[in-house]
Amino acid sequence: MKAKSPQHQFGRRIRALREAAGISQEELASRCGLHRTYVGSVERGERNISLENIVTIARALGVDPGSLLEGF
């Protein structure tokens, strides 16, 4: 079985943290200043996002940006 891409792994981590925080994609997008459909596509692993957006999402989730990439 083929390993999931880094984008999929990253997206699953974002989704897990968002759900653990009890917020919707729409709320996360609002906190980040991003569009809800963009956040959804990140969570599905459809985007290879910029470092700037990684930092923005991490801050909105209250985590260190580096923690989003651990274990890749």
Phi, psi and omega per residue, in radians:
M1 nan 2.356 -3.118
K2 -1.281 2.358 3.108
A3 -1.167 2.595 3.091
K4 -1.163 2.571 3.136
S5 -1.186 2.798 3.065
P6 -0.995 -0.612 3.121
Q7 -1.097 -0.715 3.116
H8 -1.181 -0.741 3.117
Q9 -1.082 -0.778 3.126
F10 -1.092 -0.803 3.140
G11 -1.062 -0.714 3.104
R12 -1.121 -0.661 3.122
R13 -1.151 -0.752 3.104
I14 -1.057 -0.825 -3.139
R15 -1.047 -0.795 -3.123
A16 -1.068 -0.764 3.127
L17 -1.170 -0.688 3.123
R18 -1.111 -0.805 -3.141
E19 -1.143 -0.665 3.096
A20 -1.109 -0.556 3.107
A21 -1.392 -0.179 3.113
G22 1.268 0.557 3.132
I23 -2.082 2.707 3.135
S24 -1.460 2.916 3.027
Q25 -1.040 -0.687 -3.128
E26 -1.094 -0.739 3.125
E27 -1.159 -0.760 3.108
L28 -1.066 -0.778 3.128
A29 -1.041 -0.737 3.129
S30 -1.096 -0.755 3.126
R31 -1.118 -0.508 -3.100
C32 -1.596 -0.285 -3.026
G33 1.314 0.479 3.140
L34 -2.006 2.899 3.106
H35 -1.428 2.520 -3.129
R36 -0.984 -0.699 -3.119
T37 -1.196 -0.494 3.075
Y38 -1.170 -0.826 3.115
V39 -1.038 -0.736 3.105
G40 -1.069 -0.720 -3.132
S41 -1.238 -0.528 3.042
V42 -1.154 -0.812 -3.130
E43 -1.091 -0.539 3.119
R44 -1.460 -0.063 3.127
G45 1.343 0.445 -3.111
E46 -1.594 -0.133 -3.084
R47 -2.211 2.541 2.993
N48 -1.820 1.584 -2.928
I49 -1.411 2.829 -3.105
S50 -1.336 2.775 3.070
L51 -1.025 -0.684 3.129
E52 -1.015 -0.765 -3.142
N53 -1.286 -0.513 3.043
I54 -1.079 -0.813 3.131
V55 -1.114 -0.741 3.137
T56 -1.072 -0.805 -3.139
I57 -1.158 -0.738 3.126
A58 -1.031 -0.806 3.132
R59 -1.068 -0.723 3.139
A60 -1.136 -0.522 3.117
L61 -1.560 -0.119 3.120
G62 1.289 0.563 3.130
V63 -2.192 2.840 3.058
D64 -1.255 2.338 -3.137
P65 -0.962 -0.646 -3.137
G66 -1.100 -0.517 -3.128
S67 -1.161 -0.374 3.131
L68 -1.274 -0.334 -3.066
L69 -1.911 -0.030 -3.117
E70 -1.070 2.408 3.047
G71 1.487 0.111 -3.136
F72 -1.380 nan nan
